[in-house]
Every structure is written in structure tokens, then in C-alpha cells.
Amino acid sequence: MRIERIRTTPVAVPMVRERIISGSGGTHNRSPFLIVEVDTDEGIVGLGEVSCTPIWSGEDSTTAGHVIDSYIGPAVVGLDPRSPEAAWPAIDGAITGHNFTKAAVEMALWDIAGKAAGLPVHRLLGGPVIPEIPTKFSVTGTTPEHAAKVASWAVGQGYTAMKVKVGRGGVAADVARVTAVREAIGDRIVLGVDANCGWDRSEAILAGRRLAALGVSFMEQPVSARDYAGMAEVRRRVEMPVVADESAGTPEDAALLAVNESCDILSIYVGMSGGIAPARRVAAVATSFRLGWTIGSNLELGIALAAHMHIGVSTHGLDPRVPADILSPFYYEGDVIAEPLDVRAGVAFAPDGPGLGVRLDMDALDRYRDDR
């Protein structure tokens, strides 16, 4: 089997108005992503997704399409897609950076490999090692009243864990928002915060001390991504686990976080790492340093979300203290996949179909396409 060509379609799927996400990096109200289809000479088509937001990933659907057409595509045409790891040097070596774009092509090869073998990706990866993935909800960083309303809705759906977006508007505003959420959901719900690099060291330490009194149980990415010393200082001085998210894209990042004692848990993304296998290498580094890991979210659509789910059930070390961010079906008006993933409030189950276990809904793809 050989790769013949790669086709791409830009899409933009709106979010449900009441659950639009706002945080220190801005507001996420639609997802201008790129859907990837890898064609083979035997008729099997692999699906991938570039889950890119420029302010966060440094990529958009236009740059991703150009990189695939001009660099990655020519590098992989003619290769056997059933060996994603063998193809990885060609994908990664085609151009520096652009990990979300590389991830879309890499996950499409895993999709082909699974379809060719008649197995779900998590079986190809040696799993499952767990039957299901514990998940949490993410509460927008807007007014205290709106955040409390969204959090109450999530509890009503069945969620028992969530995080609140902070790092926006100052520590006092952040504490007020989290206080409103805690009062709305009660003391039994696991509650964390996600600053998305929005605090400096002193703000993070001050916020951590105030939030501990509210029973906040973890703090995600309190300071800027490359401030390893700052992360370590915050970790020493707050009474809750620190989660590295924007800091934790590659195995090298994971090693730096570990040797600098900058975090307790790493948040892993298929897109930020460059693919399914690279993301599992980040998890392996975390585990080797006795650190936990969880699954983050760039509010992926169904294709990339399925890739996250296959990693979650096939890889040792998923940390129960911070449930995964497998939650995007609750945020979008629709999707481009034909059958919904089994994502419930508080738990997710990886697809059992061959490959990634998802199919394109061609009508939805046409409805959400963003190139006309």
C-alpha cells in the first residue's frame, strides 16, 4: 500500500453560544480547523484534523494547507501508510515546527493502519490498559455569574470535576469567579483552575493561596510556558498540584519540566506534540520521572478527539487527580463526523471501529467548509 495524495478542507464549526470559552488567551467561539484526507492506492482513506488556533498553536488552516501541499505531502507520497513510525522522519523532517499540521497527517496514517488491519488504533498501540477515560468540564473565564451558571449546567449533566479559566482581569476577579463557581456547585465537585500562562509568579502564588481555601485541587499553567523556574517556584509555594500544559509539547519539554521540578502533572495533546506516537513519547517521559499526565484540549472536533481517546485508553500513567479534557462535543453546534463519539459527562470511551473509528459526514463537511 502506498500514499497517493493528501486532500484538505478548511472548516469552521461554531460553538454553542452559552458555552463559548474565554480565557487569558482570548475568546474561542468557532474552530477554523483543517480536515485532512490521505488517499492510498488501495482505496483506504485516512482521516486527520489540524486543530489549530493561531493565538495558541501558531498555525491556522491556511498555513496548514500550504505546509501539507508544499512540504509534508511531497515528503510522504509513495510511502507505506501502515507504518506511521517509519513515516515519521519524513513528516517531521519536511519542515521545522507546525506540529498541529504534522499531527493531522500522522493520525491519518494511524487511521489507515487500523483500517487495513481491521483494528482500532488503541489496539495497534497495545491497549487498552484502561476501559474508560475520566473527564472534566471547562468553565469559561467571564463574569462570576455566567461562570456559575455554566458550572451548574455541567453538574446537572453529571460532571463531578471541572476547571475554571483564570488569568484574566486580575487575581481578585479570578478569585471572585472561582468563588461563584464553588458556591454554585458545592464542595463535592473536584475543582481546578487554568491560567493559560495568564499570571506572573507573584500573582500565581497569591491566587494559589486564596484558591486553596476554596478547595481548589490543581492549578494549570500558572505562568508563561518557558518559565520553568517560575513554575517550580509556584509549585513549591502553593498547596496543590501544578499542571504543565502550554509548557509540555514535546518529549524534550517534558524532560525540562521534570529536571527543573516545574510541575506534578503534564497535559498532553496530539496536536502540540506532532501526532499520536510523539504524544505517547511525552507521556513516557512523564512516567519515567514519576510525573502524572492528563489529556488537554484545543477543543478538537471528532477526528482529533478520537485520536486523544485512543491515547488515553492505551497508555499507562493517566493521572486520576486531573481528569482529561475530553469535552468538546458539549461545546459545538455540530461536527464533521458521521456518528457521535461516546463522550459523556465525566467519562469517555474510545471508539472500537477500525482505525480512529470515525467517518466523515460529507454533508456536514460541506456545511462547515470555510473556503467559499
N, C-alpha and C positions, 0 to 999 in steps of 0.2 A: 504494500500500500504506500502511496506517495501523496504528498500535499500538492494540489494543483494550483490553488489560488486562495486569496483571502478577500472576503467581501465585508463591507462595513456599512452600517446605517446609524446616523445620529438620531437620537430620540430625546424628548423632554417630557417627563411624566410629572404632572402636578401633584402636590401634596394636599391632603385633607386640610382645609383652612384652619380648623380648630387645633391642629397638631403640628403646624409649621414650627420648625426648630430655629430658635435664636440662641446664640452663644457669643463668646468673646470674639469669634472669627466672623460674625455677621449672621445673616438670616438665610436659611435653606428652605425655599418654598417650591422649588422644582428641581429636577435632576437632569441636566443636559449631558447624558451619557452617550456612549457609542456601543452598539451591538455588533459583535464580530461573528462571522460565519467562515469556518475553514473548510474548503471543499477538498475532497480526495478523489483519486482516480477510481475508487471502488464504490463511490456514491454515498459514503458516510460523511455527514456534515457535523463538524464540531462547533459548539456554541461558546462564546466568550463575551465578556462585558467589561468595558472601561468605565469604572465607577468614579469619574473624575469631577472634582470641583476645583477650579483654578486657585482660589484663595487658600485651599488646604493641600491639594496634591500638586499644584503647579502644572497641571495638564487640563485640556478641555477636549471636546470631541473633534475640533478642527485639527489641533496638533496631533491627537492620537491617530486620526485618519491619515495624516501626512506621514507620520512615523511608520505606520504599517505599510502604506503604499510604497514609500521610498526606501525603507531600511529593513524592517523586520520581514516583510513579505518576501522580497527577493532573497533574503538570507535563508528562509525555511522552505521555499518551494523546491520540491524534489525530495525532501526528507521524509522518513517514515514517521508518521504522527503517533504511532503506537508506542513510541519510546520518548516520552516527554523529557526525561532527564538527559537522554542523548542529544535532543534538540536544544536543550537549554543554552549551551555555549553559543550557538548560532543566534538565538533570540537575544541573549544578554549582550553578546559582543557586537550586535548590529549597530548599537548607538548607546551612548552613556545616558544614564538616568531613565526617565519615562517609565517608571516601574509599573504604574497602573496600566499602561498600554501593553507592556510586556506580559503582565499578568493575564490580560484578556486572551492573548494568543496561547499562552501556556495552559490556561484552564481549558481552552478549546481542544488542545491536544489530549489532555486527560479525558475529556468527554469522548473523543474519538476512540481512544484506547479502551475505555469502558464499554462503549457500544460494540466495538469489534470483538471484545471478549465476552460480551453478554453479562457484564458485572457492573455494579455501582462503583463509583470512584473510591468510596471508603473501603471497599473490599480489595481493590488494587493496592491500596495503601497499607493493607494488613489489618484493617479493623473489621468490625467495630470493637473498640475497647470499652465503650460505654453505650448504653442503649438510647440515651437521650441527652439533650444539652439543656441545662438550667439557663434561663434567660431573665433579663431585667428590662424595665422600660426606661426611657429617657425623657425627662421633663424639660420643657423649654425655659430659657432664661429671660422671661419677660416680667410682667408685673407679678407681685406675690399672689394677687387674686387669681390671675389666669393660670399661673403655675399650680396653685392649689386645686383649681378646677380640673386641669388636665391630670394631675396626680390622682385625684378622686375617681376620675373616669377609669384610669388604669387599674386601680384597686377593684373597681366594680367589674372589670373584665376578668379579674382573677390573678393579677400580678401580686407577688409578695416581695418584690425587690425592685428598686428603681434608683436612678441618679438624677440630680438636678444640675442644669447648666449654670455655672457661675463664672466669675472673672469678668463681669460686665457691669459697669456702673458703680464700682467701688465695693469695699468689703461690707459696709453697712447695708447696702442694697442686696448683696448676696445673702447675708445672714437673714435679712427680712424675708427674702424669697424662700429660703430653706425652712425657716421657722413656720411660714404659712403652710408649706407642704407637710411638714411634720405634724402640725396641728390638724390638718385635713385627713391624714392617712393613719394617724395613731402610732403607737410605739412598737407594734409587732412587725411592721414592714421594714425590711432592710433598706437603708437609705445611704447613698453616697453622693459625692459631688464631682463635677467635671469642669475644670477651669480652662481647658483648651489653651494652655500657655498664657492665660489672661492675668495672672498675678506676678508680682515680683516676690522676692524671698520674704521680705518683711510682711507683705500682705498675706502671703500663703500661711505663714506661721500664725499671724493674728487670727486669720479666718479659721485655721485648724483648731485653735484653742477654743474659739467661740462655738464652732460647729460640733466639737466633741460633746458639749453639754446637751446637744440636741440628739445625741445618739447616732451621729454620722459615722459610718463604719469604714469608709475608704475615701481617698482623695485622688482624683485622676489628673495627671499632667498639670500640676500647680504652676510651674514656671516654664520658661521657654525650652524648646526641645533639646538644645545643645548645652544647656546649663546643668551639666552633670553634678558639679559641686553644689549648685543651688538645690537641686533635687535631693542630694544627700543631706544637706543641712535641714531642709524641711522635714525629711524623713526622721531625722534624729529628734526633732523638736515638736512633732505633732504625735498625738496618741491614736493613730490609725494607719493602716497600710497605705503606702503611696503606689499608685499605678502609673507606669510609664506608657504613654500612648503615642503621641507625635514623635517621641524620642526613639521608638522601638521598631523602626522599619526593617532593618537588615540584621543578619547574624552578627556583623561587626558592631552595630548599635547595641545589640543585646549584651555582647561581651563588655563593651564600655560601661553600660549601665551596671553590670554585675561587679566589675572590678572597682568601680567608684562607689559602690554601695548606695546607688541612687534610687532604688525602688525595691518594692517587695514583690510586685507582680508586673508582668509585661502584657500589653494589649496587642494582639496580632491581627494583621489584615492581609488578605491575599493580595490586594492591590498595592499596598505600601511596600510589600516585600518583593513583588515581581512575579508572584504565582503561587500555586499550591505547594509545590516542593520547597521553594525558598521560605515560605511562611512556616512550614514544618521545621525547617532548619533553625528559625528563630526560636520556636518552641523547644527544640532540642538544646539550644544554648541555655535558655532559661532553666530547663530541668537540670542540666549538668551543674549549674551554680546553685541548685536548691531554691530557685525562684519559681513562683507560680506564673501561670499565664492565663489570659482570657481572650475572648474574641471581641474585637472592636467593630465599629460600623461607620461607613461613609454613606449610610442609607442606600445600600445596594438594592438594585432590582433583583428579580428572581434568579437570574443566571449566576451572578456573582455570589448571591446569598447562598445558593445551593453549594457552591464551592466552599464557602465558610463552614457550612454544616457538615460536609464530608470531612474537613479537617477536624472539626470538633469531636466527632464520634470515633475518629481513627487514631488520635494522637494522645499519648499519656501526658498527664500533668495539668489538665484543665482545673483551675483553682476554684473551689466552691465558695470562697469568700466574696468573689466578684462574678456573679453570673454574666453570661455572654450578652452582647448587644445584637442578638438576632431578633430584630423587631420591626424591620422596615415595612412588612405587609400592613401593619397597623397605621402607617403614615401616608401611604399613597392612595390616590383615587383609583389606580389600576396597575397593571403590569404588562409585560410583553410575553409572558409565558402562558401556555395554554391551560395548565392545571395549577391551582394554588399549592404552595408548599405547606407542609404540616407544621405551621408555626402557631403556637397557642400562647395564651397569656401565662408566661412563666416556664415554658418548656418548648423545645423544638426537636423534631425527628428528621434525620437526614433522609433524602429520597432513596428508595430501593430500586428504581429503574436503572437500566444500563447507562453508563457514563455519569454525567451530572444528574440525570434523572428528570430533566426538564425538556419541554418542547416549545418552540416559538409559536405564539398566536399571531399569524400573519395579518389578520385584521387589526389587532392591537398594535402591531409594529407599524402598520400603515397609518393608524390613527395618531400615534405619538411621534412619528418621524419628524425631524426638525431641520430638514434641508429644503424646504419649499415655502 
